[in-house]
Every structure is written in C-alpha cells, then in structure tokens.
Amino acid sequence: MFLDRNSFVVIKISETGIYKKGITMKKILKWTVLIILTIVGGIAIVTATSQHKKFTAPYPAIKATIDMAVIARGKHLVFDIAHCADCHSKANVDSLMQLGQDVPLSGGKLFALPLGNIYTKNITPDKETGIGKFTDAEIARILRYGVHRDGTAVFDFMPFHNISDEDMTAIISFLRTQKPVRNEVPKHELNAIGKVVNAFMVKPVGPSEDVPQKVTADTTAAYGRYLVHNLANCGGCHTKRDIKGKPIGEPFAGGSPIKKDGYPALTPPNLTPHPSSRIYGWTQDMFIKRFRMGEVTPHSEMPWNTFKRMKDDELKAIYKYLKTVKPAKTTAVEKTEA
C-alpha cells in the first residue's frame, strides 16, 4: 500500500492528538487524586484536633444534703429505677444487695460498641479516680447538660436531662455517701468511626422541656411518663437508634438487636398498645408480676433484677403511661426478649 504526502500528515496529526489527550487525562487523574487526598487529609486534621472540643453549659443550682430521707430516695433511684450500677459497677450487683452489702460504683465496665471501646466512669467519691473533687454543680451539669467538668461533651448514654431538681439532689446526695474506691478507669478507645463521631456529632444535650423542681410520686400516667423517659430510660433500648444513639424508629416500637459475644442477638420488644406488641393484652397485674420474676431470658441486657426492686406504685404508673403511647407495629423479626 502506498501513502502519499497528505496521508502522512493526517497520521502525524492523529498521533499528536492522541498524545495530547493522554497528557490531559493524566493531569485530570493527578489533580483528582490530589483533591481527594487534600479533602481526606483535611478531615483527618480536623478530626484529630476536635477530639477535645470545649463547650459551655450552665451549672444547675443543686446542693447535696445529709437528710437521710433524701439520701434514701437517691439510693432507690441509683440502684433501682435509674439502674446506675448496671453500667457503673463490675460487681455482682444483685447478689451483693441481697446480702445487704454496698455495691461499688467504681466503673470500668467495658462496652464494645461500633464506635470503639467505651468504659464507664468511677462515680465513687474517690478524689483521684472518681468524683471526689467534683462540685455538686459539676456533677449536676454532667447529668443535665452532658458537659464534663473540663468542658468536653460526654457521650449521651444517660438521659437524665429532664429529671427534677429534687431527684437530682437526691442522686448526688447519695453518691456523696458512698465509700471512696480507687479505680483508674481506662480512657475510651475510639476507632476511626468513633473519632469522626466524637469530632463532628457529639455535642451537649440539654433538657427537652422545662425541668420541674419537684415531681409528685403517684400511680398516674403522668408520673409513669416521667419515670420512663427521665430515669428508667426505657426508650434507650426499646426504640431503634443510629450509631450516634439518635432515635430512628417509632418510640417504644422495639429496639435494635443487642448481641453479647457468644450469644444470640436479642431485640428489645415493642411496648406500645399495638396488637403486635409483646405486652398487648397484658393486665396491670401481669405487668407487675413479670417484673417481680426478674431475668428469664439468659444474657438479656434488660436490667430485670434491678427493675424488680421498683415499687408497685412505680410499676403501675409505668404501665398506665405505656397504654397512652402511640401504637406502632412491630417490624423486627429477630428473637425478642421474654
């Protein structure tokens, strides 16, 4: 085959175009990679420098008392309704309390979460490793606003933002009476996801409504609502939540599966008045009787043996309140707790 002069020129021009196109694509790829690395690097820097962000929040005017009735109320809230020992103690809480012994709230319990390893704090009056150096107002600020004494935000695992001033006083008054226990709790071990969440999503969470100075303890649905939302934290497990802990499901319609190592996952059941609910058709007596039974399903995360110490009037109030919540159909198919 013969090529004339014009054909040779066309071939040369084509080769030049391909060459230039190759250079252009390389430049685009290079700049794309640089931009991605810059963005990732920027996020990494901001994440690293935002692990100890400081926040401001008011200090509640709470002052502990030595009144024995108030302290007794605080002990009941801490060990029974608010079930603090289930997280803040590694001891066998039920066995010790049945023997009349003190349960050390010295923390150190590990929660292996998608965010990383989270350790509960020592809340005994030890001055070096506990809350011995904290003022009453500093403790109250942690509980009500989620701001630590150093100004950092705590993970919002304790929904006590709306508890009354009277109950806040009772809780802190009881905590002051404990025997100090020296226990240096490890710092949280956050993975990459946890560090991003901590940097960009963890913020103080204050009261969602006007905080009452006092709440009358009776058997009404109104008092049941107070217990369910502000102390017992029923919605914490019985409502589906995202990785940050934000509710993403219908209130009390059943939670996300909870799995302990080596055991099948259990799903907190639906507590609404819907026909698909676990407690649909239960009478008040049946509801109370179930609590008095304590733990039935092995390795359940439900603090049955703590809640069984609640008073009949408290359980009546909770039962009445649950009858008033919006009915929601159960969507979970995983095994639920008994």
MITI-526297 format. One record per residue (C-alpha): residue in three letters; chain; x, y, z. Coordinates in steps of 0.05 Angstrom, whole numbers, m for minus. Last residue first. Example, Ala and Ser with C-alpha at 12.3 -4.5 7.8 and 13.67 -1.06 7.14 Angstrom:
<SER, A, <273, m21, 143>>
<ALA, A, <246, m90, 156>>
REM end
This chain:
<ALA, A, <m783, m253, 1544>>
<GLU, A, <m732, m220, 1499>>
<THR, A, <m741, m217, 1425>>
<LYS, A, <m713, m261, 1370>>
<GLU, A, <m703, m222, 1307>>
<VAL, A, <m761, m205, 1261>>
<ALA, A, <m766, m131, 1278>>
<THR, A, <m823, m92, 1247>>
<THR, A, <m871, m88, 1306>>
<LYS, A, <m930, m43, 1290>>
<ALA, A, <m936, 23, 1328>>
<PRO, A, <m990, 46, 1377>>
<LYS, A, <m977, 117, 1401>>
<VAL, A, <m964, 119, 1476>>
<THR, A, <m1022, 121, 1526>>
<LYS, A, <m1021, 48, 1550>>
<LEU, A, <m947, 56, 1563>>
<TYR, A, <m964, 110, 1614>>
<LYS, A, <m1011, 66, 1653>>
<TYR, A, <m960, 10, 1658>>
<ILE, A, <m906, 60, 1681>>
<ALA, A, <m952, 87, 1735>>
<LYS, A, <m969, 18, 1760>>
<LEU, A, <m895, m1, 1760>>
<GLU, A, <m880, 59, 1804>>
<ASP, A, <m938, 43, 1851>>
<ASP, A, <m914, m28, 1858>>
<LYS, A, <m845, m5, 1879>>
<MET, A, <m783, m20, 1838>>
<ARG, A, <m739, m77, 1862>>
<LYS, A, <m756, m119, 1801>>
<PHE, A, <m723, m64, 1759>>
<THR, A, <m654, m84, 1782>>
<ASN, A, <m661, m158, 1771>>
<TRP, A, <m693, m144, 1704>>
<PRO, A, <m638, m98, 1678>>
<MET, A, <m654, m115, 1604>>
<GLU, A, <m589, m133, 1571>>
<SER, A, <m610, m206, 1569>>
<HIS, A, <m556, m258, 1579>>
<PRO, A, <m606, m313, 1596>>
<THR, A, <m680, m298, 1584>>
<VAL, A, <m717, m303, 1650>>
<GLU, A, <m689, m245, 1690>>
<GLY, A, <m732, m219, 1747>>
<MET, A, <m798, m251, 1764>>
<ARG, A, <m823, m189, 1800>>
<PHE, A, <m822, m151, 1734>>
<ARG, A, <m868, m202, 1702>>
<LYS, A, <m916, m199, 1761>>
<ILE, A, <m922, m123, 1753>>
<PHE, A, <m943, m129, 1681>>
<MET, A, <m990, m187, 1694>>
<ASP, A, <m1023, m147, 1750>>
<GLN, A, <m1032, m87, 1704>>
<THR, A, <m1065, m131, 1652>>
<TRP, A, <m1028, m153, 1590>>
<GLY, A, <m1068, m152, 1526>>
<TYR, A, <m1011, m126, 1483>>
<ILE, A, <m946, m135, 1522>>
<ARG, A, <m903, m162, 1465>>
<SER, A, <m934, m112, 1416>>
<SER, A, <m964, m136, 1351>>
<PRO, A, <m1034, m115, 1374>>
<HIS, A, <m1008, m44, 1383>>
<PRO, A, <m1010, m15, 1454>>
<THR, A, <m936, 2, 1451>>
<LEU, A, <m881, m37, 1486>>
<ASN, A, <m849, m70, 1424>>
<PRO, A, <m793, m117, 1443>>
<PRO, A, <m718, m106, 1457>>
<THR, A, <m684, m150, 1404>>
<LEU, A, <m638, m206, 1426>>
<ALA, A, <m575, m227, 1388>>
<PRO, A, <m553, m298, 1400>>
<TYR, A, <m496, m310, 1449>>
<GLY, A, <m421, m318, 1441>>
<ASP, A, <m405, m244, 1449>>
<LYS, A, <m467, m206, 1471>>
<LYS, A, <m514, m181, 1418>>
<ILE, A, <m567, m127, 1420>>
<PRO, A, <m615, m123, 1362>>
<SER, A, <m644, m53, 1351>>
<GLY, A, <m704, m31, 1391>>
<GLY, A, <m778, m45, 1391>>
<ALA, A, <m838, 1, 1379>>
<PHE, A, <m822, 42, 1441>>
<PRO, A, <m819, 107, 1402>>
<GLU, A, <m823, 95, 1326>>
<GLY, A, <m754, 86, 1297>>
<ILE, A, <m693, 129, 1283>>
<PRO, A, <m676, 152, 1353>>
<LYS, A, <m606, 183, 1358>>
<GLY, A, <m555, 139, 1393>>
<LYS, A, <m497, 161, 1350>>
<ILE, A, <m495, 95, 1313>>
<ASP, A, <m569, 101, 1298>>
<ARG, A, <m627, 83, 1344>>
<LYS, A, <m687, 36, 1345>>
<THR, A, <m732, 47, 1406>>
<HIS, A, <m739, m4, 1462>>
<CYS, A, <m666, 3, 1485>>
<GLY, A, <m658, 76, 1503>>
<GLY, A, <m733, 85, 1503>>
<CYS, A, <m739, 51, 1570>>
<ASN, A, <m691, 102, 1601>>
<ALA, A, <m712, 85, 1673>>
<LEU, A, <m700, 156, 1697>>
<ASN, A, <m724, 211, 1651>>
<HIS, A, <m767, 179, 1597>>
<VAL, A, <m800, 121, 1632>>
<LEU, A, <m801, 151, 1702>>
<TYR, A, <m831, 218, 1680>>
<ARG, A, <m881, 183, 1634>>
<GLY, A, <m903, 139, 1692>>
<TYR, A, <m913, 202, 1734>>
<ALA, A, <m960, 229, 1682>>
<ALA, A, <m994, 160, 1675>>
<THR, A, <m1014, 167, 1747>>
<THR, A, <m993, 120, 1804>>
<ASP, A, <m961, 172, 1850>>
<ALA, A, <m894, 205, 1861>>
<THR, A, <m904, 281, 1856>>
<VAL, A, <m849, 313, 1815>>
<LYS, A, <m807, 371, 1843>>
<GLN, A, <m768, 429, 1815>>
<PRO, A, <m791, 412, 1746>>
<VAL, A, <m745, 419, 1686>>
<ASP, A, <m780, 454, 1628>>
<GLU, A, <m773, 411, 1566>>
<SER, A, <m720, 379, 1523>>
<PRO, A, <m666, 388, 1575>>
<GLY, A, <m595, 394, 1549>>
<VAL, A, <m554, 353, 1502>>
<PRO, A, <m481, 374, 1495>>
<LYS, A, <m449, 355, 1429>>
<VAL, A, <m421, 292, 1398>>
<MET, A, <m431, 295, 1323>>
<PHE, A, <m369, 324, 1288>>
<ALA, A, <m308, 306, 1328>>
<ASN, A, <m335, 249, 1370>>
<VAL, A, <m370, 217, 1310>>
<VAL, A, <m305, 222, 1270>>
<LYS, A, <m265, 193, 1327>>
<GLY, A, <m315, 137, 1336>>
<ILE, A, <m312, 118, 1263>>
<ALA, A, <m236, 116, 1264>>
<ASN, A, <m236, 74, 1328>>
<LEU, A, <m246, 103, 1397>>
<GLU, A, <m211, 73, 1458>>
<HIS, A, <m244, 109, 1516>>
<LYS, A, <m196, 122, 1573>>
<PRO, A, <m182, 66, 1621>>
<VAL, A, <m213, 71, 1691>>
<GLU, A, <m166, 83, 1750>>
<ASN, A, <m202, 51, 1808>>
<ARG, A, <m194, 78, 1879>>
<VAL, A, <m260, 66, 1915>>
<PRO, A, <m289, 120, 1960>>
<LYS, A, <m344, 93, 2005>>
<GLN, A, <m410, 121, 1983>>
<THR, A, <m445, 178, 2019>>
<ARG, A, <m431, 231, 1966>>
<LEU, A, <m467, 189, 1913>>
<PHE, A, <m529, 191, 1957>>
<SER, A, <m531, 267, 1959>>
<ILE, A, <m519, 269, 1884>>
<ILE, A, <m579, 225, 1870>>
<ALA, A, <m625, 260, 1919>>
<THR, A, <m607, 329, 1893>>
<MET, A, <m621, 308, 1822>>
<ASP, A, <m687, 279, 1846>>
<GLU, A, <m707, 346, 1877>>
<ASP, A, <m683, 386, 1817>>
<SER, A, <m728, 344, 1774>>
<ILE, A, <m701, 298, 1720>>
<ASN, A, <m702, 327, 1650>>
<HIS, A, <m630, 316, 1627>>
<PHE, A, <m624, 247, 1657>>
<PRO, A, <m617, 210, 1590>>
<MET, A, <m551, 176, 1606>>
<PHE, A, <m516, 149, 1544>>
<ASP, A, <m504, 217, 1513>>
<PHE, A, <m429, 211, 1502>>
<VAL, A, <m397, 265, 1544>>
<ALA, A, <m381, 335, 1518>>
<THR, A, <m316, 368, 1538>>
<GLY, A, <m316, 428, 1584>>
<ASP, A, <m265, 402, 1635>>
<ARG, A, <m321, 390, 1686>>
<HIS, A, <m356, 346, 1635>>
<VAL, A, <m415, 372, 1595>>
<GLY, A, <m475, 327, 1583>>
<TYR, A, <m526, 380, 1600>>
<ARG, A, <m568, 352, 1658>>
<LEU, A, <m525, 295, 1683>>
<ILE, A, <m457, 328, 1670>>
<ARG, A, <m482, 395, 1696>>
<ALA, A, <m508, 362, 1760>>
<ILE, A, <m439, 332, 1773>>
<GLU, A, <m407, 400, 1764>>
<ALA, A, <m459, 434, 1808>>
<ASP, A, <m446, 385, 1865>>
<THR, A, <m372, 400, 1860>>
<PHE, A, <m325, 348, 1832>>
<LYS, A, <m262, 332, 1872>>
<GLY, A, <m288, 266, 1899>>
<ILE, A, <m318, 245, 1832>>
<GLY, A, <m274, 184, 1820>>
<THR, A, <m201, 168, 1804>>
<GLU, A, <m161, 216, 1848>>
<LYS, A, <m212, 243, 1897>>
<ASP, A, <m250, 178, 1908>>
<PRO, A, <m323, 198, 1920>>
<THR, A, <m350, 139, 1878>>
<ILE, A, <m372, 153, 1807>>
<ASN, A, <m317, 114, 1771>>
<LYS, A, <m333, 122, 1697>>
<THR, A, <m358, 71, 1647>>
<TYR, A, <m310, 48, 1593>>
<ILE, A, <m325, 53, 1518>>
<ASN, A, <m287, 10, 1469>>
<GLY, A, <m297, 32, 1397>>
<LEU, A, <m351, 69, 1359>>
<PRO, A, <m385, 5, 1336>>
<LEU, A, <m391, m11, 1410>>
<ALA, A, <m351, m56, 1458>>
<PHE, A, <m378, m32, 1525>>
<LEU, A, <m328, m44, 1580>>
<LYS, A, <m345, m36, 1654>>
<GLY, A, <m291, 5, 1689>>
<GLY, A, <m337, 39, 1738>>
<SER, A, <m326, 45, 1813>>
<LEU, A, <m399, 44, 1832>>
<PRO, A, <m383, m3, 1890>>
<VAL, A, <m444, m42, 1913>>
<ASP, A, <m454, m38, 1988>>
<GLN, A, <m474, m103, 2023>>
<GLY, A, <m543, m122, 2047>>
<LEU, A, <m534, m194, 2025>>
<GLN, A, <m589, m186, 1973>>
<MET, A, <m552, m123, 1950>>
<LEU, A, <m488, m161, 1940>>
<SER, A, <m521, m217, 1900>>
<ASP, A, <m559, m168, 1855>>
<VAL, A, <m499, m123, 1839>>
<ASN, A, <m450, m177, 1820>>
<ALA, A, <m392, m128, 1814>>
<LYS, A, <m369, m94, 1750>>
<SER, A, <m403, m29, 1770>>
<HIS, A, <m421, 35, 1734>>
<CYS, A, <m463, 3, 1680>>
<ASP, A, <m514, m40, 1717>>
<ALA, A, <m499, 1, 1779>>
<CYS, A, <m535, 62, 1751>>
<HIS, A, <m602, 25, 1747>>
<ALA, A, <m641, 90, 1741>>
<ILE, A, <m702, 58, 1775>>
<ASP, A, <m667, 11, 1823>>
<PHE, A, <m596, 25, 1845>>
<VAL, A, <m590, 100, 1833>>
<LEU, A, <m662, 120, 1843>>
<HIS, A, <m670, 79, 1906>>
<LYS, A, <m604, 105, 1934>>
<GLY, A, <m626, 176, 1919>>
<ARG, A, <m692, 167, 1956>>
<ALA, A, <m653, 140, 2016>>
<ILE, A, <m607, 201, 2012>>
<VAL, A, <m667, 247, 2012>>
<ALA, A, <m697, 212, 2073>>
<MET, A, <m630, 213, 2108>>
<ASP, A, <m621, 289, 2101>>
<ILE, A, <m546, 299, 2091>>
<THR, A, <m557, 346, 2033>>
<ALA, A, <m525, 356, 1965>>
<LYS, A, <m531, 424, 1931>>
<ILE, A, <m560, 436, 1862>>
<ALA, A, <m563, 504, 1829>>
<PRO, A, <m551, 476, 1760>>
<TYR, A, <m486, 499, 1727>>
<PRO, A, <m499, 528, 1659>>
<ALA, A, <m466, 500, 1596>>
<THR, A, <m404, 517, 1556>>
<PHE, A, <m369, 471, 1507>>
<LYS, A, <m297, 452, 1495>>
<LYS, A, <m273, 409, 1438>>
<HIS, A, <m226, 353, 1459>>
<GLN, A, <m226, 307, 1399>>
<SER, A, <m231, 366, 1351>>
<THR, A, <m157, 370, 1331>>
<ALA, A, <m154, 298, 1307>>
<THR, A, <m219, 303, 1268>>
<VAL, A, <m200, 369, 1237>>
<ILE, A, <m133, 340, 1215>>
<ALA, A, <m164, 276, 1188>>
<ILE, A, <m218, 315, 1151>>
<GLY, A, <m166, 360, 1120>>
<GLY, A, <m124, 300, 1100>>
<VAL, A, <m184, 267, 1068>>
<ILE, A, <m201, 331, 1030>>
<THR, A, <m128, 342, 1008>>
<LEU, A, <m120, 269, 988>>
<ILE, A, <m183, 273, 946>>
<ILE, A, <m160, 338, 913>>
<LEU, A, <m91, 310, 898>>
<VAL, A, <m121, 246, 868>>
<THR, A, <m167, 287, 824>>
<TRP, A, <m110, 332, 804>>
<LYS, A, <m68, 273, 782>>
<LEU, A, <m125, 240, 745>>
<ILE, A, <m141, 304, 707>>
<LYS, A, <m68, 314, 690>>
<LYS, A, <m61, 243, 666>>
<MET, A, <m123, 251, 623>>
<THR, A, <m94, 314, 591>>
<ILE, A, <m27, 281, 576>>
<GLY, A, <m63, 223, 542>>
<LYS, A, <m105, 271, 501>>
<LYS, A, <m41, 307, 478>>
<TYR, A, <m11, 241, 455>>
<ILE, A, <m75, 220, 419>>
<GLY, A, <m78, 287, 384>>
<THR, A, <m5, 283, 363>>
<GLU, A, <m15, 213, 334>>
<SER, A, <m74, 238, 294>>
<ILE, A, <m35, 298, 266>>
<LYS, A, <22, 251, 245>>
<ILE, A, <m27, 204, 210>>
<VAL, A, <m60, 261, 173>>
<VAL, A, <7, 288, 150>>
<PHE, A, <28, 220, 124>>
<SER, A, <m38, 215, 85>>
<ASN, A, <m24, 283, 52>>
<ARG, A, <45, 262, 29>>
<ASP, A, <20, 199, m7>>
<LEU, A, <15, 132, 24>>
<PHE, A, <26, 70, m18>>
<MET, A, <0, 0, 0>>
REM end
